[in-house]
Amino acid sequence: MKLINDVMATRLLFFIMAFYVGLWTIRIPTIKDQINTDYFGIGLIMAIFAIGSIIAMIFANKIIKLTSCKVVILYTSILQALLWLPAPFVPSLQIFMILAFFFGLSYGSFEISYNLYASNLEKRKKKSMMSGFHAFWSLGVLLGSIATSLFLEWNISLLNNVIVYVIILLPLNIFIVLKLENDQLENKNNKTNIFFIWPLIIFVLSFIAMMHALTEGSVDAWGALYMRDFIKVEGFLIGLATVSFNIFMVIGRLSGDWFRDKIGVYNLLTILFLLSILSLYVLFSYDNIIAALIGFALLGIGSSAVVPIAYSLAGKVEGIDSGAAIAIVSIAVYGTFMGAPASLGIIANIYGVNSIFLPILIIFLIVLPILFASKKNFK
């Protein structure tokens, strides 16, 4: 029996790549000060990253067909690690936006390839596994956030922080990718690109994934700034938003596959939507650290299993190549980031960083009836 099989290798891959996300989320205030920008500038960085991701996602499935998931995962994961090395030296918003675009190109291809590999693995094993895979992603963000918060508390520079992570994670990442199995062949008659008339279920999955990616993205982009500028904490405490969110995200995702099989997809999605609505209200309304931790914890649970469910179901839609279906959902998610971060940055500049949660709350309240009306699509 192999020490690291394809399931464990997939979990570890999710974990390693998410560790860098933990670095980003905690170091956003550092980077904001380094490039001398405001909330709108941070929003622009996220938007440019999303544009790069979407461009890559449009072509990702074709590239995967010409090579393999394993090859695309290998090269894009290496590139993402290396792109971190110039980040501490970037002096301006404009240059960081260029760097963010290349991050997006790399990440978009990686996003499709690793979710496609996970979806195919789930089908081979004939059981729900996607939420569990994404649990390791959240665990990576969590531990990456904690480690980076400690680096921040100890006044370790962004440059040294990046160097330590790349030296440790890059070789480990290459080793893990080489443990992945070969791709699963799909029906050649399936639609292999994203340009066709989508079935209703693809629209619904894209829509709900957009909503919960928006909440997860709000923590990644604004959580540390929310804690520093609204809750008024310093050092290690700045990272507690991301830590609280991801602890409960991990719990939700580790149990998500079990709950999905026990109570059904629709019931689970409804519970998660309601928890998200409650958490957004708390984060917008209260300015103390206890309320913040509770709000981010509830948001972590509420956001936990939605995107994994969307990817899992998309990868099983008949007549559509799994890579194409997953690309559609991913493009919908990252399309949200093309406009949302900059718009939320304007709101944060005018009304305060806590105000970014109000429009997200309103959107959730509008979308909730749509979820109710879509019950028959989740079986």
C-alpha positions as CSV (number, residue, x, y, z in Angstrom):
1,M,0.0,0.0,0.0
2,K,1.3,3.4,-1.0
3,L,2.1,5.9,1.8
4,I,0.5,8.7,-0.3
5,N,-2.3,7.5,-2.6
6,D,-4.2,9.7,-5.1
7,V,-6.8,10.8,-2.5
8,M,-4.2,11.9,0.1
9,A,-2.1,13.6,-2.6
10,T,-5.1,15.6,-3.7
11,R,-5.8,16.6,-0.2
12,L,-2.2,17.7,0.4
13,L,-2.1,19.6,-2.9
14,F,-5.2,21.6,-1.8
15,F,-3.5,22.3,1.5
16,I,-0.2,23.4,0.2
17,M,-1.5,25.8,-2.4
18,A,-4.0,27.3,0.1
19,F,-1.1,28.1,2.5
20,Y,-0.1,30.9,0.1
21,V,-3.6,32.3,0.4
22,G,-3.1,32.5,4.1
23,L,0.0,34.5,3.4
24,W,-1.9,36.9,1.2
25,T,-4.9,37.4,3.4
26,I,-2.8,38.4,6.5
27,R,-0.3,40.5,4.5
28,I,-2.8,42.6,2.7
29,P,-2.4,45.5,5.2
30,T,1.4,45.2,4.7
31,I,1.1,45.3,0.9
32,K,-1.5,48.1,1.1
33,D,1.1,50.2,3.0
34,Q,4.0,49.1,0.9
35,I,2.4,50.3,-2.4
36,N,0.7,53.3,-0.7
37,T,-2.8,52.6,-1.9
38,D,-6.3,52.7,-0.4
39,Y,-9.2,50.2,-0.2
40,F,-10.2,50.9,-3.8
41,G,-6.6,50.1,-4.9
42,I,-6.9,46.7,-3.0
43,G,-10.2,46.2,-4.8
44,L,-8.5,46.9,-8.2
45,I,-5.8,44.3,-7.4
46,M,-8.5,41.7,-6.8
47,A,-10.3,42.7,-9.9
48,I,-7.2,42.4,-12.1
49,F,-6.4,39.0,-10.5
50,A,-10.0,37.9,-11.4
51,I,-9.6,39.1,-15.1
52,G,-6.4,37.1,-15.4
53,S,-8.1,34.0,-13.9
54,I,-11.1,34.2,-16.2
55,I,-8.9,34.5,-19.3
56,A,-7.0,31.4,-18.2
57,M,-10.2,29.5,-17.4
58,I,-11.6,30.0,-20.8
59,F,-8.7,28.0,-22.3
60,A,-7.9,25.8,-19.4
61,N,-9.9,22.7,-20.4
62,K,-8.5,22.7,-23.9
63,I,-4.9,22.9,-22.5
64,I,-5.7,20.1,-20.1
65,K,-7.0,18.0,-23.0
66,L,-3.7,18.6,-24.9
67,T,-1.6,17.7,-21.8
68,S,-3.2,16.5,-18.6
69,C,-4.5,17.8,-15.3
70,K,-1.2,16.6,-13.7
71,V,1.0,18.6,-16.1
72,V,-1.1,21.8,-15.7
73,I,-1.2,21.5,-11.9
74,L,2.6,21.0,-11.8
75,Y,3.6,24.0,-13.9
76,T,0.9,26.4,-12.5
77,S,1.6,25.6,-8.9
78,I,5.4,26.1,-9.4
79,L,4.6,29.5,-11.1
80,Q,2.4,30.6,-8.3
81,A,5.2,30.0,-5.8
82,L,7.8,31.8,-7.9
83,L,5.5,34.8,-8.5
84,W,5.5,35.5,-4.7
85,L,9.3,36.2,-4.8
86,P,9.1,39.7,-6.4
87,A,6.0,40.7,-4.4
88,P,8.0,42.3,-1.5
89,F,9.8,44.6,-3.9
90,V,6.9,46.0,-5.8
91,P,6.8,49.8,-5.1
92,S,3.5,50.9,-6.6
93,L,-0.1,49.9,-7.2
94,Q,0.3,49.8,-11.0
95,I,3.2,47.3,-10.9
96,F,1.4,45.2,-8.3
97,M,-1.7,45.1,-10.7
98,I,0.6,43.6,-13.4
99,L,1.9,41.0,-10.9
100,A,-1.7,40.2,-9.9
101,F,-2.7,39.6,-13.5
102,F,0.0,37.0,-13.9
103,F,-1.0,35.5,-10.6
104,G,-4.6,35.3,-12.0
105,L,-3.4,33.6,-15.3
106,S,-1.6,31.0,-13.3
107,Y,-4.3,30.5,-10.6
108,G,-7.1,30.3,-13.2
109,S,-5.5,27.4,-14.9
110,F,-4.6,25.7,-11.6
111,E,-8.2,26.2,-10.3
112,I,-9.7,24.3,-13.2
113,S,-7.1,21.5,-13.3
114,Y,-7.2,20.7,-9.6
115,N,-11.0,20.8,-9.2
116,L,-11.3,18.7,-12.4
117,Y,-8.9,16.2,-11.0
118,A,-10.8,16.1,-7.7
119,S,-14.1,15.7,-9.5
120,N,-12.9,12.8,-11.6
121,L,-11.4,11.2,-8.5
122,E,-14.8,11.6,-6.7
123,K,-16.5,9.8,-9.7
124,R,-13.9,7.0,-9.6
125,K,-14.4,6.4,-5.9
126,K,-18.3,6.7,-6.3
127,K,-18.8,8.8,-3.2
128,S,-19.0,12.4,-2.1
129,M,-15.5,13.7,-1.5
130,M,-15.3,17.3,-2.8
131,S,-16.2,19.0,0.4
132,G,-13.5,17.0,2.1
133,F,-10.9,18.1,-0.5
134,H,-11.9,21.7,0.0
135,A,-11.6,21.2,3.8
136,F,-7.9,20.7,3.3
137,W,-7.9,24.0,1.3
138,S,-9.5,25.8,4.2
139,L,-7.1,24.0,6.6
140,G,-4.2,25.4,4.5
141,V,-5.6,28.9,4.6
142,L,-6.1,28.5,8.3
143,L,-2.6,27.3,9.2
144,G,-1.1,29.7,6.6
145,S,-3.0,32.6,8.3
146,I,-1.9,31.5,11.8
147,A,1.8,31.1,10.7
148,T,1.7,34.5,8.9
149,S,0.1,36.2,11.9
150,L,2.9,34.9,14.0
151,F,5.5,36.2,11.5
152,L,3.6,39.6,11.7
153,E,3.6,39.5,15.5
154,W,7.4,38.8,15.5
155,N,8.0,41.7,13.1
156,I,9.4,39.4,10.4
157,S,9.4,41.1,7.0
158,L,7.2,40.2,4.1
159,L,10.4,39.2,2.1
160,N,11.6,36.8,4.8
161,N,8.1,35.5,5.2
162,V,7.8,34.7,1.5
163,I,11.3,33.1,1.2
164,V,10.6,30.8,4.1
165,Y,7.3,29.6,2.6
166,V,8.7,29.1,-0.9
167,I,11.7,27.2,0.3
168,I,9.5,24.8,2.3
169,L,6.4,24.6,0.2
170,L,7.7,24.5,-3.4
171,P,9.7,21.2,-3.2
172,L,6.9,19.6,-1.2
173,N,4.4,20.7,-3.8
174,I,6.4,19.2,-6.6
175,F,6.7,15.9,-4.7
176,I,3.0,15.8,-4.1
177,V,2.0,16.6,-7.7
178,L,4.2,13.7,-8.9
179,K,2.1,11.3,-6.8
180,L,-1.1,12.1,-8.7
181,E,-2.5,9.5,-11.0
182,N,-3.2,9.9,-14.7
183,D,-6.4,11.6,-15.8
184,Q,-9.7,9.9,-16.4
185,L,-10.9,9.8,-20.0
186,E,-14.3,11.2,-20.6
187,N,-17.0,10.6,-23.3
188,K,-15.6,12.2,-26.6
189,N,-19.2,13.3,-27.5
190,N,-19.4,15.6,-24.4
191,K,-19.2,19.4,-25.0
192,T,-15.7,20.4,-24.3
193,N,-15.8,24.2,-24.3
194,I,-18.0,26.7,-22.4
195,F,-19.7,28.3,-25.5
196,F,-23.1,26.5,-25.7
197,I,-26.6,26.9,-24.3
198,W,-26.1,25.9,-20.7
199,P,-28.7,23.7,-18.9
200,L,-30.6,25.4,-16.0
201,I,-28.7,23.4,-13.4
202,I,-25.4,25.0,-14.6
203,F,-26.9,28.5,-14.2
204,V,-28.1,27.7,-10.7
205,L,-24.8,26.2,-9.6
206,S,-22.9,29.2,-11.0
207,F,-25.2,31.6,-9.2
208,I,-25.0,30.0,-5.7
209,A,-21.2,29.6,-6.1
210,M,-20.9,33.3,-7.0
211,M,-22.7,34.2,-3.8
212,H,-20.6,32.2,-1.4
213,A,-17.3,32.9,-3.2
214,L,-18.2,36.5,-2.6
215,T,-18.3,35.9,1.1
216,E,-15.1,33.9,1.2
217,G,-13.5,36.5,-1.0
218,S,-14.6,39.3,1.4
219,V,-12.7,37.6,4.2
220,D,-9.6,37.0,2.1
221,A,-9.5,40.6,0.8
222,W,-11.0,42.6,3.7
223,G,-10.8,40.4,6.9
224,A,-7.4,41.7,8.1
225,L,-8.2,45.3,7.2
226,Y,-11.6,44.9,9.0
227,M,-9.8,43.8,12.1
228,R,-7.1,46.5,12.0
229,D,-9.2,49.4,10.9
230,F,-12.7,48.7,12.3
231,I,-12.1,46.5,15.3
232,K,-8.8,48.4,16.1
233,V,-6.5,45.5,16.9
234,E,-2.8,45.0,16.1
235,G,-0.2,42.3,15.6
236,F,-1.4,38.7,15.8
237,L,-5.0,39.8,16.5
238,I,-5.3,41.2,12.9
239,G,-5.3,37.7,11.6
240,L,-8.1,36.5,13.9
241,A,-10.8,37.2,11.3
242,T,-9.3,34.8,8.8
243,V,-8.4,32.3,11.6
244,S,-11.9,32.2,13.0
245,F,-13.5,32.0,9.5
246,N,-11.3,29.2,8.4
247,I,-11.5,27.1,11.6
248,F,-15.2,26.9,11.1
249,M,-14.8,26.6,7.3
250,V,-12.7,23.5,7.9
251,I,-15.3,22.1,10.4
252,G,-18.1,22.7,7.9
253,R,-16.2,21.2,5.0
254,L,-15.0,18.1,6.9
255,S,-18.6,17.4,7.8
256,G,-20.1,18.7,4.5
257,D,-20.1,15.4,2.6
258,W,-21.7,13.6,5.5
259,F,-24.5,16.2,5.9
260,R,-25.0,16.3,2.2
261,D,-25.7,12.5,2.1
262,K,-27.8,12.6,5.2
263,I,-30.1,15.6,4.7
264,G,-29.8,16.2,1.0
265,V,-28.2,19.0,-1.1
266,Y,-31.1,21.4,-1.0
267,N,-31.6,21.3,2.8
268,L,-27.9,21.7,3.4
269,L,-27.7,24.7,1.0
270,T,-30.7,26.4,2.7
271,I,-29.1,26.1,6.1
272,L,-25.8,27.4,4.9
273,F,-27.5,30.4,3.2
274,L,-29.4,31.3,6.4
275,L,-26.2,31.1,8.5
276,S,-24.4,33.4,6.0
277,I,-27.2,36.0,6.2
278,L,-27.0,36.0,10.0
279,S,-23.2,36.4,10.0
280,L,-23.2,39.2,7.5
281,Y,-25.7,41.1,9.7
282,V,-23.4,40.7,12.8
283,L,-20.3,41.8,10.9
284,F,-21.9,44.9,9.6
285,S,-23.6,45.9,12.9
286,Y,-21.2,45.3,15.7
287,D,-17.7,46.7,16.3
288,N,-16.2,44.6,19.1
289,I,-13.8,41.7,18.8
290,I,-16.2,39.0,20.2
291,A,-18.9,39.9,17.7
292,A,-16.3,39.9,14.9
293,L,-15.1,36.4,15.8
294,I,-18.7,35.1,16.1
295,G,-19.6,36.7,12.8
296,F,-16.6,35.3,10.9
297,A,-17.2,31.9,12.5
298,L,-20.8,31.8,11.3
299,L,-19.7,33.0,7.9
300,G,-17.1,30.2,7.7
301,I,-19.8,27.6,8.4
302,G,-22.2,29.2,6.0
303,S,-19.7,29.4,3.2
304,S,-18.1,26.0,3.8
305,A,-19.8,23.4,1.5
306,V,-21.5,25.6,-1.1
307,V,-18.7,25.9,-3.6
308,P,-17.5,22.2,-3.2
309,I,-21.2,21.2,-3.9
310,A,-21.3,23.4,-7.0
311,Y,-18.1,21.9,-8.4
312,S,-19.1,18.4,-7.5
313,L,-22.6,18.6,-9.2
314,A,-21.2,20.5,-12.2
315,G,-18.7,17.8,-12.8
316,K,-21.5,15.2,-13.1
317,V,-23.8,17.0,-15.5
318,E,-24.5,14.6,-18.4
319,G,-23.4,15.6,-21.9
320,I,-20.9,18.2,-20.7
321,D,-17.2,17.6,-20.2
322,S,-16.4,17.9,-16.5
323,G,-13.6,20.4,-17.2
324,A,-16.0,22.6,-19.2
325,A,-18.7,22.5,-16.5
326,I,-16.2,23.3,-13.8
327,A,-14.8,26.1,-15.9
328,I,-18.3,27.7,-16.3
329,V,-18.8,27.7,-12.5
330,S,-15.3,29.0,-11.9
331,I,-15.7,31.8,-14.5
332,A,-19.0,32.8,-12.8
333,V,-17.2,33.0,-9.5
334,Y,-14.3,35.0,-10.7
335,G,-16.5,37.2,-12.8
336,T,-17.9,38.4,-9.5
337,F,-14.4,39.5,-8.5
338,M,-14.0,41.6,-11.7
339,G,-16.4,44.2,-10.3
340,A,-17.1,43.4,-6.7
341,P,-13.7,44.2,-5.1
342,A,-13.3,47.6,-6.6
343,S,-17.0,48.5,-5.9
344,L,-16.6,47.3,-2.3
345,G,-13.4,49.3,-2.0
346,I,-15.3,52.5,-2.9
347,I,-17.9,51.7,-0.2
348,A,-15.1,51.0,2.3
349,N,-13.4,54.3,1.5
350,I,-16.7,56.3,2.0
351,Y,-18.5,54.5,4.7
352,G,-15.9,52.3,6.5
353,V,-14.6,48.8,5.9
354,N,-17.5,47.2,7.8
355,S,-19.9,48.6,5.3
356,I,-18.7,46.1,2.6
357,F,-20.9,43.4,4.3
358,L,-24.2,45.3,3.9
359,P,-24.5,45.0,0.1
360,I,-23.5,41.4,0.3
361,L,-26.2,40.9,2.9
362,I,-28.8,42.5,0.6
363,I,-27.8,40.4,-2.3
364,F,-28.2,37.2,-0.2
365,L,-31.7,38.3,0.9
366,I,-32.6,38.8,-2.8
367,V,-31.1,35.4,-3.9
368,L,-32.7,33.4,-1.1
369,P,-36.1,33.1,-2.8
370,I,-34.3,32.0,-6.0
371,L,-32.7,29.2,-4.0
372,F,-36.2,28.2,-2.7
373,A,-37.6,28.2,-6.3
374,S,-34.8,26.0,-7.5
375,K,-35.4,23.1,-5.1
376,K,-36.3,20.6,-7.8
377,N,-32.8,21.1,-9.4
378,F,-31.1,19.6,-6.3
379,K,-31.6,15.9,-5.9
